[in-house]
Amino acid sequence: MLLVNAHLISPGFEKEAASVLIEDGLIIEIGNEHSGDLDLDGAMLMPGFIDIHSHGADGADVCDASAESLEHIAQMKLREGVTTWLPTTLTQPRKKLLEIVHTIADWSANAPLRVPGMHLEGPFINREQAGAQNPEFVRPPNRLELRELHALFPALILSLAPEMPGAFDLITEALSLGITTSAAHTKADYETVVAAKAQGLRHLTHFGNAMTGLHHREIGVVGAGLMENLKLELIADGIHLSRDFLKLIFKRVPRENLMLITDSVAASWQPDGELSLGGLAVEIKDGVARLAEGGALAGSTLQYPEGLKLVQEITEEPLHQLVATTSWNQAQSLGLRGFGKVETGFIADLVALDQDFQVRDVFVGGEHRQITQ
């Protein structure tokens, strides 16, 4: 397939009126051809988005333990330009979590996008920082349970509270299994995060949310994110992280440590109303999902391109400097080789956006995916 008239945007590289030749799922040439199989009419052609933290979309949730729900979420993710997705679990009872992971494993082989693994968010978190996780199902770190889940389907990320007894051992165990650990739903102080990093902690989950904040006497997990060489998941919706805080992050933290996520739940793509999240009642109002009891934010309704658009507006940086936060950084962190750039030799997972950041075309391994609008 030859794509022509593309505004190509790749980490550190930008080219207008570009052509991209794809063969056997790989990009084999970047050129200046003017006629080909598909004219992108100047659309922005970027690496397909990699959403490493997303629970659901349009009324469907990973924790439904349903192949139909997973398929529906995947189709909605494709509409957002996501070509690689880590189905993300919630804190659930052990038996239920096993059922969820078994369902992901069975479904993933024929998924319409790439599902190289999953993100286990919980259940080994701090009950006092549960946020929209169900505190009833929180439990201590358990190496055997992690191994059992990972054996069913690869866990690429484990989000846990590093201050909980046994967490350091679990971080070490995860490292031996090739699982990236991330601090989440935590009351850890700065020193604990630094110590956890020495054990192998690498990420901070939905940075700024459900973690200890920055204070002049104790800089907490947020301070660790600004000071230490850790990769930060960012929900760039202007709600979970204010515009000013996003500006601060992009001024202070090296680009290679920033990863845009959605943390989307079943409320995304949905009108205002009510639904359930991990057994907890959620209300959607003005596009914001909150727990019905207590009002805590309950995941996001963010669609992936919206986050990139907001970051570009806030930072006013060229997209070739920002686009690594949507794919390349995630691929590098998780060892996904051949993904995250529009360059010769890379896998042809691509998204084409118009000037308003609306998805026009999606390609997975060079195959043009039909997305319903």
matplotlib code that plots the C-alpha trace (Angstrom):
import matplotlib.pyplot as plt

x = [0.0, 1.2, -0.1, 0.4, 0.0, 0.5, 1.7, 4.1, 4.8, 7.2, 9.3, 11.9, 10.9, 8.2, 7.6, 4.8, 3.5, 5.1, 4.4, 4.7, 5.1, 4.0, 4.8, 4.1, 3.1, 6.3, 7.2, 9.7, 10.1, 9.3, 9.2, 7.5, 5.2, 2.0, -0.2, -0.8, -3.4, -4.7, -4.5, -4.5, -5.2, -2.7, -3.9, -1.4, 0.0, 1.5, 2.4, -0.7, -1.4, -0.5, -2.9, -1.3, -4.1, -7.7, -10.5, -13.4, -15.5, -19.1, -20.7, -18.3, -15.7, -12.8, -14.1, -17.3, -15.2, -16.9, -15.4, -18.2, -17.2, -13.6, -14.4, -16.6, -13.9, -11.3, -13.5, -14.0, -10.2, -9.6, -11.9, -9.6, -6.6, -5.3, -3.6, -2.1, -4.1, -3.4, -6.8, -6.7, -8.3, -9.6, -9.3, -11.6, -11.9, -9.3, -11.8, -13.3, -9.9, -8.9, -12.1, -11.4, -7.8, -8.9, -11.4, -8.7, -6.4, -9.1, -10.2, -6.9, -5.7, -8.3, -8.4, -8.8, -5.8, -2.7, -3.0, 0.5, -0.4, -2.5, -2.3, -3.2, -4.3, -4.6, -5.5, -2.3, -3.0, -3.6, -7.2, -6.9, -6.1, -8.5, -10.2, -12.6, -11.2, -13.4, -11.7, -13.6, -11.4, -8.0, -5.5, -1.8, 0.8, 0.8, 3.5, 1.6, -1.5, 0.6, 2.3, -1.1, -2.5, 0.7, 0.7, -2.8, -2.0, 1.1, 0.9, 3.0, 2.3, 1.4, 0.1, 0.6, 1.2, 4.9, 4.5, 2.4, 4.1, 5.5, 5.4, 9.2, 9.3, 6.5, 8.3, 11.4, 9.2, 7.5, 10.9, 12.0, 8.8, 9.4, 6.5, 6.9, 5.7, 4.1, 3.2, -0.6, -3.3, -0.6, 0.2, 4.0, 6.4, 9.3, 11.9, 9.7, 9.3, 13.1, 13.6, 11.0, 12.8, 16.0, 14.0, 12.7, 9.8, 9.6, 6.3, 3.8, 0.2, -2.2, 0.3, -1.0, -4.1, -4.6, -1.1, 0.6, 1.0, 3.8, 4.3, 7.1, 7.9, 7.4, 7.4, 5.6, 5.0, 4.3, 7.7, 9.3, 7.7, 9.2, 12.6, 13.4, 13.9, 10.4, 7.9, 4.7, 1.2, -0.7, -4.4, -4.3, -8.0, -7.6, -9.5, -7.4, -4.4, -5.1, -3.8, -1.3, 0.0, 0.3, 2.4, 4.6, 5.1, 6.1, 8.5, 10.1, 10.1, 12.1, 9.9, 11.1, 9.5, 6.0, 3.3, -0.2, -3.0, -6.8, -7.6, -11.0, -13.8, -17.2, -18.3, -16.2, -18.2, -21.3, -23.8, -24.3, -26.0, -25.3, -23.3, -21.3, -17.5, -16.1, -19.3, -19.4, -22.1, -20.8, -22.4, -21.4, -22.0, -20.7, -18.6, -16.9, -17.3, -17.4, -18.4, -22.0, -20.9, -18.1, -17.6, -14.1, -13.1, -13.8, -11.5, -11.9, -14.1, -11.1, -10.6, -7.0, -6.5, -8.1, -5.2, -2.6, -4.6, -4.8, -1.1, -0.2, -2.4, -0.8, 2.8, 2.6, 5.4, 5.6, 3.9, 7.1, 8.4, 5.2, 4.2, 6.7, 4.4, 1.7, 3.6, 7.4, 7.9, 5.4, 7.0, 10.5, 9.4, 7.6, 10.1, 7.7, 10.2, 9.4, 6.6, 6.2, 7.8, 6.9, 10.2, 11.6, 11.7, 9.0, 5.7, 3.0, 0.7, -0.5, -3.2, -4.2, -5.8, -7.4, -6.4, -9.0, -7.4, -10.3, -9.4, -9.7, -7.8, -6.2, -3.8, -2.7, 0.2, -0.5, -4.1, -6.6, -9.1, -12.7, -13.8, -17.5, -18.3]
y = [0.0, 3.5, 6.4, 9.8, 13.5, 12.8, 15.4, 12.9, 13.4, 11.1, 11.6, 14.2, 14.3, 16.0, 16.0, 17.5, 16.1, 12.8, 9.3, 6.1, 2.7, -0.3, -3.9, -7.0, -4.8, -2.7, 0.8, 0.2, 3.7, 7.4, 9.5, 12.2, 10.3, 12.1, 9.3, 6.0, 3.8, 6.3, 10.1, 11.4, 14.9, 16.5, 14.7, 14.3, 10.8, 9.6, 6.3, 4.5, 5.4, 3.0, 3.2, 1.4, 2.3, 1.9, 0.1, 0.5, 2.5, 3.1, 1.1, -1.8, -2.7, -5.1, -6.3, -7.5, -10.6, -10.7, -11.2, -9.0, -6.2, -6.5, -6.5, -3.4, -1.5, -2.5, -1.1, 2.2, 2.4, 2.0, 5.0, 6.9, 5.9, 3.4, 0.5, -1.1, -1.5, -3.0, -4.1, -2.7, -4.4, -3.1, -4.4, -7.4, -10.6, -13.3, -15.6, -12.8, -11.4, -14.9, -15.0, -11.5, -12.4, -15.8, -14.0, -11.5, -14.4, -16.2, -13.1, -11.4, -13.8, -12.5, -8.9, -6.1, -4.2, -5.3, -6.6, -7.6, -7.9, -6.4, -3.8, -5.0, -2.0, -3.4, -5.4, -4.8, -1.1, 1.0, 0.9, 4.5, 5.7, 3.4, 6.3, 4.6, 1.2, -1.0, -1.0, -4.2, -6.2, -4.7, -7.3, -7.6, -8.2, -11.8, -13.3, -16.5, -14.6, -12.4, -15.5, -17.2, -14.2, -13.6, -17.3, -16.9, -13.8, -11.6, -8.7, -5.9, -3.5, -4.0, -1.0, -1.3, 0.7, 0.4, 1.1, -1.9, -4.8, -7.2, -4.7, -4.6, -8.4, -8.2, -5.5, -7.8, -10.8, -8.7, -7.6, -11.3, -12.0, -9.0, -7.0, -3.2, -2.1, 1.3, 3.1, 3.7, 4.3, 5.0, 6.9, 6.4, 9.2, 10.3, 8.1, 5.0, 5.7, 6.1, 2.8, 1.1, 2.5, 0.8, -2.5, -2.0, 0.4, 2.2, 4.0, 6.2, 5.4, 8.2, 10.7, 13.2, 11.1, 8.8, 9.5, 11.8, 15.3, 17.8, 19.6, 21.8, 19.4, 16.1, 16.1, 12.7, 10.6, 13.7, 15.1, 11.8, 12.1, 15.5, 14.6, 11.0, 9.2, 7.6, 7.3, 9.2, 8.2, 11.4, 11.8, 15.0, 16.0, 19.2, 17.6, 14.9, 17.2, 20.9, 22.8, 24.6, 21.4, 19.8, 22.9, 22.4, 18.7, 19.4, 22.1, 20.0, 16.4, 15.0, 14.1, 10.5, 10.0, 11.2, 8.9, 10.0, 7.6, 7.8, 5.7, 5.6, 3.7, 2.5, 6.2, 7.3, 7.8, 7.8, 10.7, 12.0, 9.5, 6.6, 3.4, 0.9, 0.7, -2.3, -2.6, 1.1, 3.5, 6.2, 9.4, 11.1, 14.9, 17.3, 14.5, 13.9, 10.5, 10.5, 8.1, 8.6, 8.3, 10.8, 12.3, 11.0, 11.0, 7.5, 7.1, 9.4, 9.8, 11.0, 10.0, 9.6, 12.3, 14.9, 14.5, 15.1, 18.1, 19.7, 19.1, 20.8, 23.7, 24.1, 23.7, 25.2, 22.8, 21.2, 17.8, 16.0, 16.9, 15.7, 12.6, 10.3, 10.6, 8.8, 5.7, 5.7, 6.2, 3.4, 1.1, 1.7, 1.3, -2.0, -3.5, -3.4, -3.4, -1.8, 0.4, 4.2, 5.8, 6.4, 5.4, 2.8, -0.6, 0.2, -1.7, 0.1, 0.9, 4.3, 6.9, 9.8, 12.8, 15.9, 19.4, 19.2, 15.9, 13.8, 10.3, 9.8, 6.5, 3.8, 1.1, -2.0, -3.8, -1.9, -3.1, -0.2, -0.6, 0.4, 2.6, 3.4, 7.0]
z = [0.0, -0.9, 1.2, -0.3, 0.6, 4.3, 6.9, 8.5, 12.2, 14.0, 17.1, 16.1, 12.5, 10.4, 6.7, 4.6, 1.3, 2.2, 0.9, 2.9, 1.2, 3.2, 2.5, 4.6, 7.5, 7.5, 6.4, 3.7, 2.2, 3.1, -0.1, -2.1, -4.4, -5.4, -6.5, -4.7, -3.1, -0.6, -0.7, 2.9, 1.7, 4.1, 7.2, 10.1, 9.9, 13.2, 14.9, 16.2, 19.8, 22.5, 25.4, 28.3, 30.8, 29.8, 31.5, 29.1, 26.7, 25.6, 28.4, 28.3, 30.9, 31.0, 34.3, 32.6, 31.9, 28.5, 25.1, 23.7, 26.0, 25.1, 21.4, 21.8, 23.8, 21.1, 18.3, 20.2, 20.8, 17.1, 16.6, 18.9, 16.8, 19.4, 17.7, 20.8, 24.0, 27.4, 28.9, 32.4, 35.4, 38.6, 42.2, 42.2, 44.2, 43.3, 41.6, 39.6, 38.6, 37.3, 35.3, 33.8, 32.8, 31.4, 29.2, 28.0, 27.1, 25.1, 23.2, 22.5, 19.8, 17.3, 18.6, 15.9, 17.4, 19.2, 22.8, 23.8, 27.5, 30.2, 33.0, 36.5, 38.5, 41.9, 43.9, 45.9, 46.7, 49.9, 51.0, 52.3, 48.7, 46.9, 45.0, 42.5, 43.3, 45.5, 49.0, 49.9, 47.5, 48.4, 49.7, 50.6, 47.9, 46.9, 44.7, 44.0, 42.8, 40.5, 39.1, 38.6, 36.7, 34.6, 33.6, 32.1, 30.2, 30.2, 32.7, 31.2, 34.0, 37.7, 39.6, 43.4, 46.6, 47.4, 51.1, 51.8, 53.6, 51.0, 48.2, 47.7, 47.4, 44.8, 42.8, 42.7, 41.7, 39.0, 37.6, 37.4, 35.3, 33.0, 34.5, 34.9, 38.3, 38.9, 42.1, 42.4, 45.0, 47.5, 50.6, 50.2, 51.0, 48.8, 50.5, 50.0, 46.3, 45.9, 47.8, 45.6, 42.5, 43.7, 43.8, 40.2, 40.3, 37.0, 36.5, 38.4, 37.6, 36.6, 38.0, 40.5, 41.3, 44.3, 45.5, 48.1, 46.8, 46.7, 50.1, 51.2, 54.1, 52.3, 48.5, 48.3, 45.2, 43.1, 44.1, 43.2, 39.8, 39.3, 40.7, 39.9, 36.6, 36.6, 33.7, 34.4, 33.1, 32.3, 31.9, 29.9, 30.2, 32.2, 35.0, 36.5, 35.9, 35.6, 32.6, 34.8, 36.3, 32.9, 31.8, 34.9, 34.1, 30.5, 31.7, 34.4, 33.2, 30.3, 27.3, 27.4, 30.8, 29.8, 28.5, 27.6, 28.7, 28.9, 32.0, 30.2, 31.8, 30.5, 30.8, 27.9, 24.6, 26.9, 27.6, 31.1, 33.3, 35.7, 35.5, 37.6, 37.9, 39.7, 41.7, 42.6, 41.4, 39.1, 37.9, 34.6, 34.6, 32.0, 30.7, 34.1, 35.8, 39.7, 42.3, 43.4, 47.0, 47.9, 44.5, 43.8, 40.2, 38.7, 35.7, 32.7, 29.7, 27.7, 24.1, 23.1, 20.5, 22.9, 25.3, 22.6, 21.4, 24.9, 25.5, 22.2, 23.1, 26.5, 25.6, 22.1, 21.1, 17.6, 17.4, 16.5, 19.9, 21.7, 19.7, 21.5, 24.5, 22.6, 21.5, 21.3, 25.1, 25.9, 23.4, 24.8, 28.4, 27.7, 25.2, 22.2, 19.4, 16.0, 17.3, 17.9, 14.8, 11.2, 9.8, 7.4, 9.1, 11.7, 11.9, 10.0, 12.9, 12.0, 12.7, 10.4, 12.1, 10.6, 11.8, 14.6, 15.8, 14.6, 13.5, 9.7, 9.1, 11.2, 10.0, 12.0, 10.5, 7.3, 7.1, 6.7, 9.6, 8.9, 11.8, 12.1, 13.0]

ax = plt.figure().add_subplot(projection="3d")
ax.plot(x, y, z, "-o")
ax.set_aspect("equal")
plt.show()
